[in-house]
């Protein structure tokens, strides 16, 4: 996976927001999907023409981001329908955004669509 998920690392990464979150480690993406069948999963990729602002998001939606250096592998993207693949548009020949910026942009758009309110 690429991340160390022990208590010390999670506490550091959470920046003292642990009271607002809960963390569950799933054995696989299939395990996650089976645990939350009501959720749509949007897979982020640079290989789609679907811009992240096009879907109408809801509170149950989830987003899947791949590693910063190579993105989600094709076998993972193929789990999800093409209409659930989303991209942040970039100018040709420009470097991609880093992962944290991409997560911020897409999740902020979902929150904007939901009226900047809590569920």
N, C-alpha and C positions, 0 to 999 in steps of 0.2 A: 504494500500500500504506500509506503514512503513516509509515514508519520509514526512516531512513537506515541502510543496511547496510554502510557502509565499515568498515575495520579499527578506526579510532579510536572510532567509535560503538559497535561491537560489544564492544570491549574495555571501554569504560565501562559498558555495560549488563550485562556479564557479572559485574562485581564480583569479578574475579580467579578465576572458576570456569571459565575457558576450558579447563583441563585435564580437566574433567568433561563437556564438551559438544562437539558438532560442529554446524556450521551449514551447511545446504544451502538454496539459494534455488531454488525451483521456479517455472517460468514461469506456472503456473496451478494451481488446485486439481485440475483433471483430471490434470495431470502428476504431482502428488503421489500421487493415487489409483492411477495406473498404475504408479508406482514401488514402491508398497507395497500390492499387492492383498490381502495377508493382514490388513491393519489395518482395523478398524472406525473410522469417523470419527464422533464425536459433535459435532453442531453446537449451539452454545448460542444460546438465543433466549428472549425473554420471552413468545412467542406459542405456547407449548405447555403442556399440563397434565402432561407427563412431568417428574417431579422428578429432579434429578441423582443422588439416592441410589438410585433404583429399578433402573437397569441393574446387571448383574454385570460389572464391568470385568476386563480381562485385560491382560497386559503389552504386547500389540501395539496396544492402542487408542490413538487420537489424539483430541485435542479441538481444535475450531475456534471461535475467538472473533472477534467482529466489532469494529468501532470502538466506543469507549465511548459516543459520542453517539447512534448509531443502530443498532448491532448489525449482524448479518449481513443482507444484502439477500435478498429472497424468491427471486431466481433462484439464489442459492448454497444457501439452505436446501432448495430443491426438488431438489438433487442427491442429497440423503440421505433415506433412508426416515424417515417420521415417528417410528418407534420409536427413532431415533438423534438426535432433537431433545431437548435437555434444558434445564431451567430451574432457577434458584434461586428458591424461593418468596419472595414479598414481600407485605407488607400492602398492600391497595388504597390508591391515592393516595400511596404513599410513593415517594420517588426511588429510582432503582436504585443498586446498588453500583457502585463504580468498577471498571474493568477488572482492575487488579492484584488486588483483593480477590476478584473472581469467579474469576479463574484459580486463586488460592490455594485457595479453598473447594472447587472441583470437583476439582482435581488432588490435593488432600489426601484427599478422599473415595476417589478411585481407589487411592491409596497405602494408605489404611486397609484397604480391601477386600483388598489384596494382602499384608496382614500386616506393613506397614511394613518390608518387606525389599527388597533389591536383587534384580534379576532374576538 
